Amino acid sequence: MKKRILLCLVVVLMTCLTAVAQDAKMQPLTFWYEYTVNPGKEAQFLELVKTVGAPVRDKLMADGVVLAWGVHSGFLRAPGNSTHTIWYSVADWSGIEKVDGALRAQIAKLDDEAMKSGTAKKGSSGGATVSGRMMEAVDASKTRDYLTRDLVFVTGTGAPPAGVLPWTRYNYVKAKPGKGGDFRKVWEKYNKPVFDKLVADGVVLAYGLAVEEVRTDGDFTHFVWYATKDLAAFDKVRAAFTADRDKRSQEEQDAITAEFLKTIEPEASRSEVGRSLMFHVGGMK
Protein backbone atom coordinates (compact mmCIF):
# COMPACT_ATOMS: atom_id res chain seq x y z
CA MET A 1 0.00 0.00 0.00
CA LYS A 2 3.00 1.98 0.19
CA LYS A 3 2.17 5.62 0.34
CA ARG A 4 -1.50 5.08 0.12
CA ILE A 5 -3.62 2.50 1.85
CA LEU A 6 -5.60 3.30 3.84
CA LEU A 7 -5.75 6.53 3.22
CA CYS A 8 -6.25 4.27 3.97
CA LEU A 9 -9.42 3.89 8.19
CA VAL A 10 -9.81 4.38 7.66
CA VAL A 11 -10.53 3.01 8.30
CA VAL A 12 -9.89 2.36 8.55
CA LEU A 13 -11.87 3.34 8.88
CA MET A 14 -12.91 0.21 10.41
CA THR A 15 -13.28 2.61 13.14
CA CYS A 16 -16.30 2.37 15.38
CA LEU A 17 -18.04 -0.89 14.64
CA THR A 18 -19.98 -1.28 17.85
CA ALA A 19 -21.52 -4.54 16.80
CA VAL A 20 -18.14 -6.23 16.80
CA ALA A 21 -16.44 -4.22 19.52
CA GLN A 22 -17.44 -6.77 22.11
CA ASP A 23 -15.54 -9.55 20.33
CA ALA A 24 -11.90 -9.29 21.37
CA LYS A 25 -10.94 -11.88 18.79
CA MET A 26 -12.52 -10.10 15.84
CA GLN A 27 -9.98 -9.66 13.05
CA PRO A 28 -11.93 -7.90 10.28
CA LEU A 29 -10.90 -7.82 6.65
CA THR A 30 -10.85 -4.52 4.80
CA PHE A 31 -10.86 -4.18 1.02
CA TRP A 32 -9.36 -0.98 -0.36
CA TYR A 33 -9.88 0.37 -3.90
CA GLU A 34 -7.28 3.06 -4.66
CA TYR A 35 -8.03 5.51 -7.45
CA THR A 36 -6.24 8.44 -9.05
CA VAL A 37 -9.06 10.77 -9.99
CA ASN A 38 -8.46 12.92 -13.06
CA PRO A 39 -8.25 16.69 -12.44
CA GLY A 40 -11.68 18.28 -12.39
CA LYS A 41 -13.47 14.92 -12.13
CA GLU A 42 -13.77 14.66 -8.36
CA ALA A 43 -17.49 15.45 -8.33
CA GLN A 44 -18.18 12.88 -11.05
CA PHE A 45 -16.20 10.25 -9.15
CA LEU A 46 -18.07 10.87 -5.88
CA GLU A 47 -21.41 10.84 -7.71
CA LEU A 48 -20.56 7.40 -9.06
CA VAL A 49 -19.78 6.26 -5.52
CA LYS A 50 -23.14 7.55 -4.30
CA THR A 51 -25.25 6.12 -7.13
CA VAL A 52 -23.46 2.83 -7.91
CA GLY A 53 -21.59 1.44 -4.92
CA ALA A 54 -23.28 3.13 -1.96
CA PRO A 55 -26.70 1.44 -2.40
CA VAL A 56 -25.01 -1.96 -2.56
CA ARG A 57 -22.81 -1.46 0.48
CA ASP A 58 -25.63 0.12 2.50
CA LYS A 59 -27.91 -2.83 1.73
CA LEU A 60 -25.22 -5.33 2.72
CA MET A 61 -24.54 -3.33 5.88
CA ALA A 62 -28.22 -3.55 6.78
CA ASP A 63 -27.96 -7.30 6.19
CA GLY A 64 -24.98 -7.54 8.54
CA VAL A 65 -22.44 -8.41 5.85
CA VAL A 66 -20.64 -5.07 5.62
CA LEU A 67 -19.46 -3.75 8.98
CA ALA A 68 -18.53 -0.30 7.71
CA TRP A 69 -17.50 1.47 4.53
CA GLY A 70 -16.29 4.85 3.42
CA VAL A 71 -14.32 7.05 1.06
CA HIS A 72 -11.26 9.04 1.97
CA SER A 73 -8.56 11.15 0.43
CA GLY A 74 -4.99 11.75 1.49
CA PHE A 75 -4.47 14.83 3.63
CA LEU A 76 -0.85 15.24 2.52
CA ARG A 77 -0.43 15.21 -1.24
CA ALA A 78 2.61 13.65 -2.91
CA PRO A 79 3.53 12.70 -6.48
CA GLY A 80 2.54 9.15 -7.32
CA ASN A 81 0.00 8.78 -4.51
CA SER A 82 -3.60 7.86 -5.22
CA THR A 83 -6.12 10.65 -4.67
CA HIS A 84 -9.14 8.73 -3.37
CA THR A 85 -9.80 5.38 -1.71
CA ILE A 86 -13.05 3.46 -1.32
CA TRP A 87 -12.97 0.88 1.46
CA TYR A 88 -15.29 -1.56 3.16
CA SER A 89 -14.84 -3.91 6.12
CA VAL A 90 -16.32 -7.38 6.59
CA ALA A 91 -15.89 -10.20 9.09
CA ASP A 92 -14.48 -12.83 6.73
CA TRP A 93 -13.80 -13.92 3.15
CA SER A 94 -17.43 -14.85 2.53
CA GLY A 95 -18.24 -11.18 3.05
CA ILE A 96 -15.70 -10.22 0.40
CA GLU A 97 -17.39 -12.60 -2.04
CA LYS A 98 -20.85 -11.22 -1.31
CA VAL A 99 -19.78 -7.62 -1.80
CA ASP A 100 -17.90 -8.42 -4.99
CA GLY A 101 -20.84 -10.33 -6.44
CA ALA A 102 -23.36 -7.64 -5.51
CA LEU A 103 -21.24 -4.85 -7.00
CA ARG A 104 -20.75 -6.76 -10.26
CA ALA A 105 -24.49 -7.36 -10.48
CA GLN A 106 -25.20 -3.68 -9.80
CA ILE A 107 -22.83 -2.49 -12.52
CA ALA A 108 -24.22 -5.00 -15.03
CA LYS A 109 -27.76 -3.86 -14.23
CA LEU A 110 -26.99 -0.17 -14.60
CA ASP A 111 -25.00 -0.74 -17.79
CA ASP A 112 -27.86 -2.78 -19.25
CA GLU A 113 -30.36 -0.03 -18.40
CA ALA A 114 -28.12 2.56 -20.05
CA MET A 115 -27.81 0.48 -23.19
CA LYS A 116 -31.56 -0.12 -23.41
CA SER A 117 -32.33 3.56 -22.95
CA GLY A 118 -29.83 4.50 -25.64
CA THR A 119 -27.97 6.94 -23.43
CA ALA A 120 -24.84 4.81 -23.45
CA LYS A 121 -24.60 5.10 -27.22
CA LYS A 122 -24.68 8.86 -26.98
CA GLY A 123 -21.64 8.80 -24.71
CA SER A 124 -22.89 11.51 -22.37
CA SER A 125 -21.24 11.42 -18.95
CA GLY A 126 -24.65 11.63 -17.31
CA GLY A 127 -26.09 8.57 -19.02
CA ALA A 128 -23.18 6.46 -20.28
CA THR A 129 -22.32 3.05 -18.83
CA VAL A 130 -20.86 2.88 -15.35
CA SER A 131 -17.59 1.62 -16.79
CA GLY A 132 -17.47 4.47 -19.27
CA ARG A 133 -18.12 7.14 -16.68
CA MET A 134 -15.50 5.62 -14.39
CA MET A 135 -12.95 5.67 -17.20
CA GLU A 136 -13.65 9.37 -17.65
CA ALA A 137 -13.27 10.09 -13.95
CA VAL A 138 -10.10 8.15 -13.09
CA ASP A 139 -6.74 7.16 -14.53
CA ALA A 140 -7.43 3.42 -14.78
CA SER A 141 -3.75 2.58 -15.24
CA LYS A 142 -3.09 3.71 -11.66
CA THR A 143 -5.94 1.81 -9.97
CA ARG A 144 -4.87 -0.62 -7.27
CA ASP A 145 -6.59 -2.89 -4.75
CA TYR A 146 -5.49 -4.12 -1.32
CA LEU A 147 -6.94 -6.56 1.18
CA THR A 148 -5.86 -6.19 4.80
CA ARG A 149 -6.63 -7.91 8.10
CA ASP A 150 -6.52 -6.42 11.58
CA LEU A 151 -4.53 -8.63 13.95
CA VAL A 152 -5.55 -6.32 16.78
CA PHE A 153 -8.83 -4.42 16.56
CA VAL A 154 -10.25 -2.19 19.31
CA THR A 155 -13.14 0.27 19.22
CA GLY A 156 -14.82 2.54 21.69
CA THR A 157 -18.27 1.87 23.13
CA GLY A 158 -20.64 3.29 20.57
CA ALA A 159 -20.63 4.76 17.10
CA PRO A 160 -19.28 8.27 16.56
CA PRO A 161 -21.82 11.11 16.54
CA ALA A 162 -23.82 11.47 13.34
CA GLY A 163 -22.03 13.64 10.81
CA VAL A 164 -18.54 12.97 12.14
CA LEU A 165 -16.05 12.23 9.38
CA PRO A 166 -13.06 10.67 11.16
CA TRP A 167 -9.42 11.39 10.57
CA THR A 168 -7.08 8.41 10.48
CA ARG A 169 -3.35 8.21 10.97
CA TYR A 170 -1.39 5.26 9.60
CA ASN A 171 2.05 4.30 10.89
CA TYR A 172 3.80 1.77 8.63
CA VAL A 173 6.67 -0.45 9.70
CA LYS A 174 8.68 -3.20 8.07
CA ALA A 175 9.48 -6.13 10.33
CA LYS A 176 12.77 -7.90 9.82
CA PRO A 177 12.54 -11.35 8.21
CA GLY A 178 11.05 -13.78 10.69
CA LYS A 179 10.42 -11.03 13.27
CA GLY A 180 6.79 -10.19 12.55
CA GLY A 181 5.52 -12.12 15.57
CA ASP A 182 8.15 -10.56 17.82
CA PHE A 183 7.21 -7.07 16.63
CA ARG A 184 3.57 -7.71 17.48
CA LYS A 185 4.48 -8.92 20.98
CA VAL A 186 6.63 -5.84 21.69
CA TRP A 187 3.98 -3.51 20.26
CA GLU A 188 1.21 -5.10 22.34
CA LYS A 189 3.37 -4.94 25.47
CA TYR A 190 4.30 -1.27 25.27
CA ASN A 191 1.96 0.53 22.86
CA LYS A 192 -1.38 -1.23 23.17
CA PRO A 193 -1.97 -0.14 26.80
CA VAL A 194 -1.51 3.51 25.79
CA PHE A 195 -4.02 3.16 22.96
CA ASP A 196 -6.47 1.33 25.23
CA LYS A 197 -6.39 4.26 27.67
CA LEU A 198 -6.91 6.74 24.82
CA VAL A 199 -9.95 4.77 23.64
CA ALA A 200 -11.34 4.64 27.19
CA ASP A 201 -10.89 8.41 27.48
CA GLY A 202 -12.66 9.00 24.16
CA VAL A 203 -9.61 10.54 22.48
CA VAL A 204 -9.25 7.69 19.98
CA LEU A 205 -12.39 6.26 18.37
CA ALA A 206 -10.71 3.02 17.31
CA TYR A 207 -7.31 1.56 16.48
CA GLY A 208 -5.72 -1.53 15.05
CA LEU A 209 -2.56 -3.38 14.10
CA ALA A 210 -2.94 -4.69 10.57
CA VAL A 211 -1.18 -6.60 7.81
CA GLU A 212 -1.98 -7.36 4.20
CA GLU A 213 -4.13 -10.47 4.01
CA VAL A 214 -2.89 -10.94 0.45
CA ARG A 215 0.70 -9.69 0.30
CA THR A 216 1.28 -7.31 -2.62
CA ASP A 217 3.60 -4.64 -1.21
CA GLY A 218 7.16 -5.10 0.02
CA ASP A 219 7.60 -1.64 1.53
CA PHE A 220 5.96 -2.57 4.83
CA THR A 221 4.77 -5.62 6.72
CA HIS A 222 2.55 -4.06 9.42
CA PHE A 223 0.73 -0.82 9.95
CA VAL A 224 -0.88 0.73 13.01
CA TRP A 225 -3.94 2.90 12.41
CA TYR A 226 -6.00 4.99 14.76
CA ALA A 227 -9.06 7.10 14.07
CA THR A 228 -10.13 10.31 15.80
CA LYS A 229 -13.00 12.77 15.40
CA ASP A 230 -10.63 15.68 14.77
CA LEU A 231 -6.99 16.54 14.20
CA ALA A 232 -6.60 18.05 17.67
CA ALA A 233 -6.74 14.49 19.05
CA PHE A 234 -3.43 13.74 17.33
CA ASP A 235 -1.68 16.05 19.80
CA LYS A 236 -3.29 14.16 22.68
CA VAL A 237 -2.09 10.84 21.28
CA ARG A 238 1.45 12.15 20.98
CA ALA A 239 1.30 13.54 24.52
CA ALA A 240 0.04 10.23 25.89
CA PHE A 241 2.94 8.27 24.40
CA THR A 242 5.45 10.88 25.54
CA ALA A 243 4.06 10.71 29.06
CA ASP A 244 4.17 6.92 29.07
CA ARG A 245 7.84 6.88 28.15
CA ASP A 246 8.82 9.82 30.39
CA LYS A 247 7.48 8.10 33.49
CA ARG A 248 9.99 5.29 32.94
CA SER A 249 13.67 5.34 33.84
CA GLN A 250 16.20 6.08 31.14
CA GLU A 251 17.36 2.50 31.34
CA GLU A 252 13.85 1.22 30.68
CA GLN A 253 13.32 3.68 27.83
CA ASP A 254 16.52 2.48 26.20
CA ALA A 255 15.46 -1.14 26.66
CA ILE A 256 12.09 -0.48 24.97
CA THR A 257 13.81 1.20 22.03
CA ALA A 258 16.22 -1.71 21.72
CA GLU A 259 13.38 -4.25 21.75
CA PHE A 260 11.62 -2.49 18.90
CA LEU A 261 14.83 -2.08 16.88
CA LYS A 262 15.48 -5.82 17.12
CA THR A 263 12.25 -6.46 15.20
CA ILE A 264 11.95 -3.71 12.56
CA GLU A 265 13.88 -1.85 9.89
CA PRO A 266 13.50 1.73 11.21
CA GLU A 267 14.51 3.43 7.95
CA ALA A 268 11.41 1.92 6.29
CA SER A 269 8.97 3.46 8.79
CA ARG A 270 6.65 6.21 7.63
CA SER A 271 3.24 7.74 8.38
CA GLU A 272 0.18 9.07 6.55
CA VAL A 273 -3.04 10.87 7.42
CA GLY A 274 -6.40 10.22 5.75
CA ARG A 275 -9.45 12.50 5.60
CA SER A 276 -12.89 10.83 5.43
CA LEU A 277 -15.24 12.10 2.72
CA MET A 278 -17.93 9.48 3.39
CA PHE A 279 -18.23 7.27 6.44
CA HIS A 280 -20.89 4.66 7.14
CA VAL A 281 -20.95 2.26 10.07
CA GLY A 282 -23.61 -0.18 11.22
CA GLY A 283 -26.16 1.51 13.49
CA MET A 284 -25.22 5.03 12.41
CA LYS A 285 -28.15 7.31 11.59
C-alpha positions in Angstrom: 0.0 0.0 0.0 3.0 2.0 0.2 2.2 5.6 0.3 -1.5 5.1 0.1 -3.6 2.5 1.8 -5.6 3.3 3.8 -5.8 6.5 3.2 -6.3 4.3 4.0 -9.4 3.9 8.2 -9.8 4.4 7.7 -10.5 3.0 8.3 -9.9 2.4 8.6 -11.9 3.3 8.9 -12.9 0.2 10.4 -13.3 2.6 13.1 -16.3 2.4 15.4 -18.0 -0.9 14.6 -20.0 -1.3 17.8 -21.5 -4.5 16.8 -18.1 -6.2 16.8 -16.4 -4.2 19.5 -17.4 -6.8 22.1 -15.5 -9.5 20.3 -11.9 -9.3 21.4 -10.9 -11.9 18.8 -12.5 -10.1 15.8 -10.0 -9.7 13.0 -11.9 -7.9 10.3 -10.9 -7.8 6.6 -10.8 -4.5 4.8 -10.9 -4.2 1.0 -9.4 -1.0 -0.4 -9.9 0.4 -3.9 -7.3 3.1 -4.7 -8.0 5.5 -7.4 -6.2 8.4 -9.0 -9.1 10.8 -10.0 -8.5 12.9 -13.1 -8.2 16.7 -12.4 -11.7 18.3 -12.4 -13.5 14.9 -12.1 -13.8 14.7 -8.4 -17.5 15.5 -8.3 -18.2 12.9 -11.1 -16.2 10.3 -9.1 -18.1 10.9 -5.9 -21.4 10.8 -7.7 -20.6 7.4 -9.1 -19.8 6.3 -5.5 -23.1 7.5 -4.3 -25.2 6.1 -7.1 -23.5 2.8 -7.9 -21.6 1.4 -4.9 -23.3 3.1 -2.0 -26.7 1.4 -2.4 -25.0 -2.0 -2.6 -22.8 -1.5 0.5 -25.6 0.1 2.5 -27.9 -2.8 1.7 -25.2 -5.3 2.7 -24.5 -3.3 5.9 -28.2 -3.5 6.8 -28.0 -7.3 6.2 -25.0 -7.5 8.5 -22.4 -8.4 5.8 -20.6 -5.1 5.6 -19.5 -3.8 9.0 -18.5 -0.3 7.7 -17.5 1.5 4.5 -16.3 4.9 3.4 -14.3 7.0 1.1 -11.3 9.0 2.0 -8.6 11.1 0.4 -5.0 11.7 1.5 -4.5 14.8 3.6 -0.8 15.2 2.5 -0.4 15.2 -1.2 2.6 13.6 -2.9 3.5 12.7 -6.5 2.5 9.1 -7.3 0.0 8.8 -4.5 -3.6 7.9 -5.2 -6.1 10.6 -4.7 -9.1 8.7 -3.4 -9.8 5.4 -1.7 -13.0 3.5 -1.3 -13.0 0.9 1.5 -15.3 -1.6 3.2 -14.8 -3.9 6.1 -16.3 -7.4 6.6 -15.9 -10.2 9.1 -14.5 -12.8 6.7 -13.8 -13.9 3.1 -17.4 -14.8 2.5 -18.2 -11.2 3.1 -15.7 -10.2 0.4 -17.4 -12.6 -2.0 -20.9 -11.2 -1.3 -19.8 -7.6 -1.8 -17.9 -8.4 -5.0 -20.8 -10.3 -6.4 -23.4 -7.6 -5.5 -21.2 -4.8 -7.0 -20.7 -6.8 -10.3 -24.5 -7.4 -10.5 -25.2 -3.7 -9.8 -22.8 -2.5 -12.5 -24.2 -5.0 -15.0 -27.8 -3.9 -14.2 -27.0 -0.2 -14.6 -25.0 -0.7 -17.8 -27.9 -2.8 -19.3 -30.4 0.0 -18.4 -28.1 2.6 -20.0 -27.8 0.5 -23.2 -31.6 -0.1 -23.4 -32.3 3.6 -23.0 -29.8 4.5 -25.6 -28.0 6.9 -23.4 -24.8 4.8 -23.4 -24.6 5.1 -27.2 -24.7 8.9 -27.0 -21.6 8.8 -24.7 -22.9 11.5 -22.4 -21.2 11.4 -18.9 -24.6 11.6 -17.3 -26.1 8.6 -19.0 -23.2 6.5 -20.3 -22.3 3.1 -18.8 -20.9 2.9 -15.4 -17.6 1.6 -16.8 -17.5 4.5 -19.3 -18.1 7.1 -16.7 -15.5 5.6 -14.4 -12.9 5.7 -17.2 -13.7 9.4 -17.6 -13.3 10.1 -14.0 -10.1 8.1 -13.1 -6.7 7.2 -14.5 -7.4 3.4 -14.8 -3.7 2.6 -15.2 -3.1 3.7 -11.7 -5.9 1.8 -10.0 -4.9 -0.6 -7.3 -6.6 -2.9 -4.8 -5.5 -4.1 -1.3 -6.9 -6.6 1.2 -5.9 -6.2 4.8 -6.6 -7.9 8.1 -6.5 -6.4 11.6 -4.5 -8.6 13.9 -5.5 -6.3 16.8 -8.8 -4.4 16.6 -10.2 -2.2 19.3 -13.1 0.3 19.2 -14.8 2.5 21.7 -18.3 1.9 23.1 -20.6 3.3 20.6 -20.6 4.8 17.1 -19.3 8.3 16.6 -21.8 11.1 16.5 -23.8 11.5 13.3 -22.0 13.6 10.8 -18.5 13.0 12.1 -16.1 12.2 9.4 -13.1 10.7 11.2 -9.4 11.4 10.6 -7.1 8.4 10.5 -3.4 8.2 11.0 -1.4 5.3 9.6 2.0 4.3 10.9 3.8 1.8 8.6 6.7 -0.5 9.7 8.7 -3.2 8.1 9.5 -6.1 10.3 12.8 -7.9 9.8 12.5 -11.4 8.2 11.1 -13.8 10.7 10.4 -11.0 13.3 6.8 -10.2 12.6 5.5 -12.1 15.6 8.2 -10.6 17.8 7.2 -7.1 16.6 3.6 -7.7 17.5 4.5 -8.9 21.0 6.6 -5.8 21.7 4.0 -3.5 20.3 1.2 -5.1 22.3 3.4 -4.9 25.5 4.3 -1.3 25.3 2.0 0.5 22.9 -1.4 -1.2 23.2 -2.0 -0.1 26.8 -1.5 3.5 25.8 -4.0 3.2 23.0 -6.5 1.3 25.2 -6.4 4.3 27.7 -6.9 6.7 24.8 -10.0 4.8 23.6 -11.3 4.6 27.2 -10.9 8.4 27.5 -12.7 9.0 24.2 -9.6 10.5 22.5 -9.2 7.7 20.0 -12.4 6.3 18.4 -10.7 3.0 17.3 -7.3 1.6 16.5 -5.7 -1.5 15.1 -2.6 -3.4 14.1 -2.9 -4.7 10.6 -1.2 -6.6 7.8 -2.0 -7.4 4.2 -4.1 -10.5 4.0 -2.9 -10.9 0.4 0.7 -9.7 0.3 1.3 -7.3 -2.6 3.6 -4.6 -1.2 7.2 -5.1 0.0 7.6 -1.6 1.5 6.0 -2.6 4.8 4.8 -5.6 6.7 2.5 -4.1 9.4 0.7 -0.8 10.0 -0.9 0.7 13.0 -3.9 2.9 12.4 -6.0 5.0 14.8 -9.1 7.1 14.1 -10.1 10.3 15.8 -13.0 12.8 15.4 -10.6 15.7 14.8 -7.0 16.5 14.2 -6.6 18.0 17.7 -6.7 14.5 19.1 -3.4 13.7 17.3 -1.7 16.1 19.8 -3.3 14.2 22.7 -2.1 10.8 21.3 1.4 12.1 21.0 1.3 13.5 24.5 0.0 10.2 25.9 2.9 8.3 24.4 5.4 10.9 25.5 4.1 10.7 29.1 4.2 6.9 29.1 7.8 6.9 28.1 8.8 9.8 30.4 7.5 8.1 33.5 10.0 5.3 32.9 13.7 5.3 33.8 16.2 6.1 31.1 17.4 2.5 31.3 13.8 1.2 30.7 13.3 3.7 27.8 16.5 2.5 26.2 15.5 -1.1 26.7 12.1 -0.5 25.0 13.8 1.2 22.0 16.2 -1.7 21.7 13.4 -4.3 21.8 11.6 -2.5 18.9 14.8 -2.1 16.9 15.5 -5.8 17.1 12.2 -6.5 15.2 11.9 -3.7 12.6 13.9 -1.8 9.9 13.5 1.7 11.2 14.5 3.4 8.0 11.4 1.9 6.3 9.0 3.5 8.8 6.6 6.2 7.6 3.2 7.7 8.4 0.2 9.1 6.5 -3.0 10.9 7.4 -6.4 10.2 5.7 -9.5 12.5 5.6 -12.9 10.8 5.4 -15.2 12.1 2.7 -17.9 9.5 3.4 -18.2 7.3 6.4 -20.9 4.7 7.1 -21.0 2.3 10.1 -23.6 -0.2 11.2 -26.2 1.5 13.5 -25.2 5.0 12.4 -28.2 7.3 11.6 
